[in-house]
Amino acid sequence: MSNKFFGQYLLELGVINKQQLLLAIDLQRASHLTLGEIAIKKGYLTNLQATAINIEQQRTDERFGALAVSMGHLIGKQVSELFITQQNVRKFFGEVLVEQGILSKTVLLEQLEAHSELKKLSTLKLDSAVYAHKHGKFIADTISMTVRLFLRIAKINVQVSNLSTENVKIKPIELAFSQFAQIPDPIRIGFIMEQGLIQTVANNFLNLEIKDNPAVSQDAVCEFLNIVLGNALANHCKEGMTSLSPPVISEVESDIRESYQSCFNIEMATPDQKFVLFFYDD
């Protein structure tokens, strides 16, 4: 049932090596400029205006371009121009591999076709397993919001990799960030992340380079989780959701399952890292 990014798929097949994977990921990321970054380069926005739009985007989960127009910083024609520029400079992972001479175009097309077929089958199985859960719609909404806001706010591309129903233990290099909600039954939801990913999420979320201050990084991830779950739960207020607790941080050897009987873990993947989105209920 495992669902892999194309680069990880190629790595496991032995078509590329780890060094080539990381090089292609770095080059691809460098080409993925945000609308705000492009607008600043073109002189359409100042850094302060782009930051204000980003802050409002975190609160409302609206697209950057739409918010920029509604806040009076850009006009529709400028947003269209920015979007076209963004698409023109953005590169696909396979495109980078060919440009760097790592793969031929023929091999790339063959591997893309094979990966696409595997991905379709894996996605169908994963979706079926999610919607078979009693909270399937809420879990699906949370996954969708996690993927969307990781890309929009944390600037990280993520996807569902696998599922498990076994209790997850926090490793020494990890922390768990969780909140409690009523939908209407009590449920505990959160992320388990390694320190490196925590740092990356915090840096991108705050748009700052945070070093040697784990408390700030952890607070940033707590706020990010709160935004993700707040938006995901907004669709379920009519179903009896009455509260969302403040985030809780748990360290190694903590029993995050506590008295909950059921656990449903969504294994998420970035192009080069992994984390867990977990759901505990009765």
Rosetta blueprint (number, residue, H / E / L):
1 M L
2 S L
3 N L
4 K L
5 F L
6 F H
7 G H
8 Q H
9 Y H
10 L H
11 L H
12 E H
13 L H
14 G L
15 V L
16 I L
17 N L
18 K H
19 Q H
20 Q H
21 L H
22 L H
23 L H
24 A H
25 I H
26 D H
27 L H
28 Q H
29 R H
30 A H
31 S H
32 H L
33 L L
34 T L
35 L H
36 G H
37 E H
38 I H
39 A H
40 I H
41 K H
42 K H
43 G L
44 Y L
45 L L
46 T L
47 N H
48 L H
49 Q H
50 A H
51 T H
52 A H
53 I H
54 N H
55 I H
56 E H
57 Q H
58 Q H
59 R H
60 T H
61 D L
62 E L
63 R L
64 F H
65 G H
66 A H
67 L H
68 A H
69 V H
70 S H
71 M L
72 G L
73 H L
74 L L
75 I L
76 G H
77 K H
78 Q H
79 V H
80 S H
81 E H
82 L H
83 F H
84 I H
85 T H
86 Q H
87 Q H
88 N H
89 V H
90 R L
91 K L
92 F L
93 F H
94 G H
95 E H
96 V H
97 L H
98 V H
99 E H
100 Q L
101 G L
102 I L
103 L L
104 S L
105 K H
106 T H
107 V H
108 L H
109 L H
110 E H
111 Q H
112 L H
113 E H
114 A H
115 H H
116 S H
117 E H
118 L H
119 K H
120 K H
121 L H
122 S H
123 T H
124 L H
125 K H
126 L H
127 D H
128 S H
129 A H
130 V H
131 Y H
132 A L
133 H L
134 K L
135 H L
136 G H
137 K H
138 F H
139 I H
140 A H
141 D H
142 T H
143 I H
144 S H
145 M H
146 T H
147 V H
148 R H
149 L H
150 F H
151 L H
152 R H
153 I L
154 A L
155 K L
156 I L
157 N L
158 V L
159 Q E
160 V E
161 S E
162 N E
163 L E
164 S E
165 T L
166 E L
167 N L
168 V L
169 K L
170 I L
171 K L
172 P L
173 I L
174 E E
175 L E
176 A E
177 F E
178 S E
179 Q E
180 F E
181 A E
182 Q E
183 I L
184 P L
185 D L
186 P E
187 I E
188 R E
189 I E
190 G E
191 F E
192 I E
193 M E
194 E E
195 Q H
196 G H
197 L H
198 I H
199 Q H
200 T H
201 V H
202 A H
203 N H
204 N H
205 F H
206 L H
207 N L
208 L L
209 E L
210 I L
211 K L
212 D L
213 N L
214 P H
215 A H
216 V H
217 S H
218 Q H
219 D H
220 A H
221 V H
222 C H
223 E H
224 F H
225 L H
226 N H
227 I H
228 V H
229 L H
230 G H
231 N H
232 A H
233 L H
234 A H
235 N L
236 H L
237 C H
238 K H
239 E H
240 G L
241 M L
242 T L
243 S L
244 L E
245 S L
246 P L
247 P L
248 V E
249 I E
250 S E
251 E L
252 V L
253 E L
254 S L
255 D L
256 I L
257 R L
258 E L
259 S L
260 Y L
261 Q L
262 S E
263 C E
264 F E
265 N E
266 I E
267 E E
268 M E
269 A E
270 T L
271 P L
272 D L
273 Q L
274 K E
275 F E
276 V E
277 L E
278 F E
279 F E
280 Y E
281 D E
282 D L
